[in-house]
Amino acid sequence: MEAPSMLAFACNQTFFGFKPEDQVQLHDHIFELIWAGDGRWDWDTVYNLPIQIRNYWVKKINAINDASSKSKK
């Protein structure tokens, strides 16, 4: 029995991960959480957070920053 031909498995994508535009958002979120966390979180922890939780914290931090900048005006 022969191995299946690689032509049978032709696929346009070789990596089933983030699109390039999604990678930018991911790294923006990682940076924002680490920066705002003042060293409380490391890169690995933030990277491995479930997406919903990471988005929650980014929104929370952005809301705090918006409220802080409005109070300074």
ABEGO torsion letter per residue (X at the ends): XBBBBAAAABBABABBBBBAAAAAAAAAAAAAAAAAAGGABBAAAAAABBAAAAAAAAAAAAAAAAAAAAAAX
